[in-house]
Amino acid sequence: MTPSFRLLAKRRFLPLFATQFLGAFNDNLFRTAMILLVIYRIYNSPEQEAAFSAIAGGLFILPFFLFSALSGQLADCHDKAAIIRIVKTAEIAIMIVGASGLLLHNVPLLLVALFSMGTHSAFFGPIKYAILPQHLDEDQVLPGTGLVEAGTYIAILGGTIVGGLISSEQAAIGVLVVAILGWLTGRQVPPAPPMTDDAGVDFHVIRSSIRLVSDTMHIRRLFMAIMAISFFWAQGAVLAAQFPPLVKNVLGANQQVATSFLAIFSVGVAIGSIAINRLLCGAVSARFAPGSALVMGMFVCDLWWTTHNWPPVSGPLVDLAEFVTLHHAERVMIDLLGVAVAGGMFVVPLYAFLTTTVAKTQTARTVAANNIVNSGAMVIATLLLSALVWSGVSVAETLLMVAVASIVSATIAWHLHKACD
């Protein structure tokens, strides 16, 4: 087994890792700067802000529905490294538009850049996992997947924090600089030629999406893996949506605490992503996935219990220094860390499973099908969450929805483990 971090010294892995890291960082740097600019400097109406948030969320997810099937076909039929270079070149053009929107305070330009970044991610997503079995040995795929996942969450955290600390003018320069760095690292990814002579690509996005999901989901082991991952991302969508109102309206804390929660969650997923490789010794297996899902649900239940019994909020919002002195504050942070570590241990082997149990000619399409189903699960979870909140369910009580989903995830993962390990 190759220890995880030793892969960072290998040219067949480091450029891909760096390219993915910079892309995730830039994505969140731009989105955070955009949101803060629109909420605090352009709009001054709760209705406008709510409408913008809804439109922005939909525009970023929409490309995954529209283009994942196309991106999976292209990645399997062409050199993946060549596609990476094209995608990273496009990122520079996208960020020129985004930087213009930040400098001019132009909402349409910002939304065009956001949709384009979603498209960028939809095309890069299948490649970052599908290229690993092609460049790495069999016992390196799991640690490689874990490092990519860990790096992604650290990049998300870093981009979000930096985007919240700098001005929109500085962010405009920053997104261009990071896009250029991503273009440079992308050019260092070794060639990954297609493993098939079939160059046929269906450019009809709706038909190809339906066909791709149908062709993938009828295979029982892939169906179970994709459904388990989708439940994980549905849970993540609910938690991400609930962080701000939970911190402000239930815990009575300010943006410092919300940022610290994001930091805890990101670090926790990174820890879990690395730890599972040690437990599995590099083998791709779902045997720890059921237990990880249940542990995640237990921490969510404890988080619900703690927040449900939190004293009513009164007075000004507390900052991080005050929050950590409150009774049970450490319990909330431990629960968040536990959810994140267990989540990382749950999802990383399943991604590795997707890319190692299919022919190398089909890896990108399999990941693309997974991305389509994941996006649908996130949308459904968000709509269900909105309906629950609209009907009067409290923020704390919606956490029970995540706990129930953990049981479903554990059940699916158990059947996958029994069928394939």
N, C-alpha and C positions, 0 to 999 in steps of 0.2 A: 504493500500500500504506500502511496506517496502522500506524506503529510500535506494537509491542505495548503498551508502557506508556502510550501516549497514550489507549488505551481506558479506562484507569482514571479519566479525567476526564469520561467520558460517562455520563449518567444511565441510558442504556439498557443499560449494562454494569456500572457500579460497584456498584449495590445487589445485583445477582445475585452478583457476585464476593464482596462482603462477607458475604452470607448464607451462601454455600457455605463460605467461610473459617471463619466462626464456628461453623457446624455441624460441620465436620471437627475443629476445635479442641475443641469441647465433647465430641464423641464420644470423642476420645482422652484428654481430661482425665478424664472419668468412668471410662472403662475402666481407665486406669492406676491411678487412685485406688482403684478397686474391687479390682483384682488385688493391689495392695500391701496393702490392708486385709485381704483374705481370707488371703493367704499368710503375712503377718507378724504379724497380730493376732488372727485368728479361728481358723484351722486351725493345727495343729502336727503334721501327719502327711503324709508324702510321698504316701500313697495318696489321702487326701482332697484334697490339692492337685492331684494329677494328674486325679482325677475332676472336680473343679471346672473345671479348664482345658478338659477335653474338653467338658463340658456348656456352658460359656460360649462356646466357639468355635462349637459347633453351633447354639446359640440365636441367635447374631448372624448366621450365614449363612442359617439357615432362612427368614427373611422374604423374602430375595431369590428363593428358589424359589417361595414361596407367593404373593407379592404383586406381583412385577415385571410380570407380564402385565396385571394389573388396573390398576396405576399407569400403564403405558404407554397403555392404552385411555382412561383418564380424562384423561390429559394431552393426548391428541390430540383429545378430544371436548369439553373445557372450557377455560376461560381458565387458562393455566398460572400466571399471576401470582396468581390467586385460589386455586389449589391450594397455591401456596407459602405464602400467608398461613394457610391451614388447617393445613398441615403444621407451620409454625413455632409456631402456637398450641398444637398438640398437644405440641411439644417442651417447652414450659413445664410442661405437666401431667406429662409423662414424667419430667422432671428433679425435680419435686416428690417423685415416688415414689423416684427414685434418690437424692436428697439425704436422704430419710428413711432409706433403707437404709444410707447412709454414716454417719449420725448414730446410728442404733440398732444398727449392726453386724448387720443382718438380711439374711442371704444370699438368702432367697426374694424379698424386695423388690428387691435388687440384680439378680437374674436377670430379674425381671419388667421392670425398667427397661432392662436390656440387650437383651432381645428387642424391647421397644418401640422402642428406638433403632435397632435393625436394621430394623424396620418403617418408621420415619421415613426412614431412608436409602434403603430400597427405593422409597418413593414420591417422594422428592426426586431420586433418581439420574437417571431418564430426563429430568426437566425441565431439569436444569442444562445438559445438552448440547443437548437438542431446542429450547430457547428461543433459542439463539444464532443459528441461521440466520433466525429470525423478527425478531430485534432488530438484527442486524448486517448490513452489506453483505457481498457474496460474498468480497471480499478481506480481510475482517476476521474471518471465522469461524475460520481457522487460528490467528492470533494470539490470538483470544479463547479458543479451546480450550486453547492453550498456557498462557495466564495462569491459567485455571481449574485446570489440572492442576498447575502450579507452586505456586499458592496452596494447593491441597489438601495437597501434601506438606510445605510449610512449616508449615501449620496442624497436621498430624499430628505433626510434630516438636515444635512449641511446646506442644501439648496434652500430649504424652507427658512432656516435660521438666517442665512445671509440675505435672502430676499426680504426678510422682515426688518433687517438692521440698516440696510443702505437705502439711499434715495432712489427714486425712479430713474433719474438721470444716470446715476452710477450703475443701476441695474441694466440700463440700455447698453452701456459699454461692456458690462460683465457678461451678458448673454452672448454678445458677439465674440468676445475673447474665448469663452468656453467652447463655443461652436467651432472656432478655428482649431483649438486644441484637440477637440474630438475628431475633426477632419484629419489632423496630423496622425493621431494614434490609430485611426481607422485604416490609414494607408499602410500601417505596419502589420495588419492581420495577415497571416500566411494564406496562400490560395486554398480554397476549399471547393474543388471542381464538383460538378453534379455527379451523382452516383448512378444516374440512369440516362439512357439515350432518348427517353421520351421527352420531347421539348414542347408538348402540347399544353397550352394554357387557355383556360376558359375565362375570357375577360368580362363575361356577364356576371356582375358581382352578386346579384341575388341568387341566380341559378347555381353558380359555383359555390356559394356559401351553403346553400341547402344541401347540395350534393356532397360537399366535403364533410359537413357534420354528420350526414346520414351514413356515409361510407366509413366514418370513424366510430361512431357511437354504436353501430351494430356489433362491434367486436367487444365481447363482454368485459375483458380486462381493461380495455381503454375506456369503456363506458363508466366503469366503477372509479377508475383513477380520475377521469375528468369531472365526474359528479362530486367526488370528494374534494377536489381542488376548488370547484365552483362554490360549494358550501363554505369553504374557508374564505374565499374572496367575498362572498355575501356577508359573512360575519365581519370581515374587515371593513366593508363598506358601511355597515351599521355603526361600528365602533368609531370610524373616522368621522362620520356625520354627527355623532353624539358627543365627541370630545368637547367642542366649544360650548354648547349649551350645558353640558354636564359640569364643566369647570366653572362657568359663570353663574348659572342659575341654581345649581344644586350645591356646589362646594363653596360658592361665594368668593371665587378667586379670579385673578386677572390674567392677562395674556402671558405673563411670565410663567405661570403655572401650566397653562395650556401648552406652551412650548416645551417645558420640562417633561410633560407627559408624552409629547411626541418623541422627545429624546430618549426617554425610558423605553418606549415601545420599539423604536428603531434599533436601539442597542440590544434589546431583548431578542428580537428576531435574528439579528446578526449572531448573537451567542448561540441560539438554538440551531441556526443553519450550520455553524461550525461543529457544535457538539454532537449532532446526529451522525456526522461522518466518523467521529471517534467511536461512537457506540456501535455503528455498523461495520467498522473497519474497512470502509470503502465499498462494501457490497451494496448493491441496489436491492432494497427490500422494504416492504411495507409493514414489517412486524412491529415496529414501535409506533406506527401511525395511530392505531386505535387508542392506545394508552395516552398518547400525546393529545389527541382530541378531547378525551375525557378530562385530562388534567387542565386543559384550556377551559373547558366548561366549568370545572370546579372553581377556578380562579375568577371566572366571570360571575358565578353565583355569589362568591364572597364579595366581589366588588359591588354587585347589586345590593346585598345585605347591608354593606357599610354605607353606601350612598343613600339607600332607602331610609336608614336611621340617622342620617346626618342632621344636625340641628338646623332649623330654619335659617335662611340667609337674612341678615339684617346689617345695615350699615354699609360703608364703602367696601369695595372688593379688596381682598388681601393680596399681597404680593408673595413671591416664593419664600422669602425669608420668614414671613409671618405664617404662611401655610404649613411649613414643615414643623412648626411648633404646636399645631393643632392636634387634638386627640384623634387618633386613628388616621392621621395623614400618612404615616409610614405604611399603614395597612393598605391604603389605596394604591400607593406607589409599588408596593410588593405585589399586589394583585395584577397591576398593569405589566410589571416585569414578567410575572409568571405566565400570563396570557401570551405575551410576545415570545418568550423562550419556547413554550410548548407549541405555539403556532409555527415557528421556524422549524422545529423538529418534525412537525407534521407534514408540511408542504414540500420541503426540499426533496425527500426521497420520492415523492410522487412525480415531481417534475423529472427527476432522473429516470424514473420508471417509464415515463412517456417516451423518452428519447432513446432508451436502450432496448425496449421490447418490441420495437417495430423495425422494419428494414431501413437501412440508412437512406434509401431512396424516398422514404415517406416521412422522415422525422420532422421536417419543417411544416408539412401539411398537418401532421398530427398536433403539433404545438399550435398551429393556426386554428384548427378546429377547437382545441381547448380554449383559446383566447376568445373565440366567438361565444362559446357557452358560458365562460366566466363573465363576460361582459353582460350577457343576458341575466345571469344570476345577480349581479351587482345592481342592475336596473330594477329587477323585481324586488330585491331586498330594500332598496331605497324607496320604492313606491309603497311597499308594505309598511315601512317605518313611517312614512309621511301620513299614511292612512291611520295608523295607530295613534300618532301624536295628535292628528286632527280630531280623532274621536275622544280625546281626553286622557290617553295613557301617558303617564309621566315619563320623563327622560330616564330615570333610574329603572323603571319597570320594563322599558324596552330592552334593557340588558338581558332580561330573561329570554327574549327571543334569540339572542346570540347563544345562550346556554343550551337551549333546545336544539339549535342547529348543530352544536357540538356533538350531541348524542347521535344525530343523523350522520354526521361526518364519521364518527367512530364506528358506527354500524357498517357503513359502506367500506371503510378502510379495513375492517375485520374480514369482510367477505373477500376483498381484494387480496389480503394476506393469505387467507386460507386457500384461495384459488391459484395463486401464482408463486408463493414462496415455498 
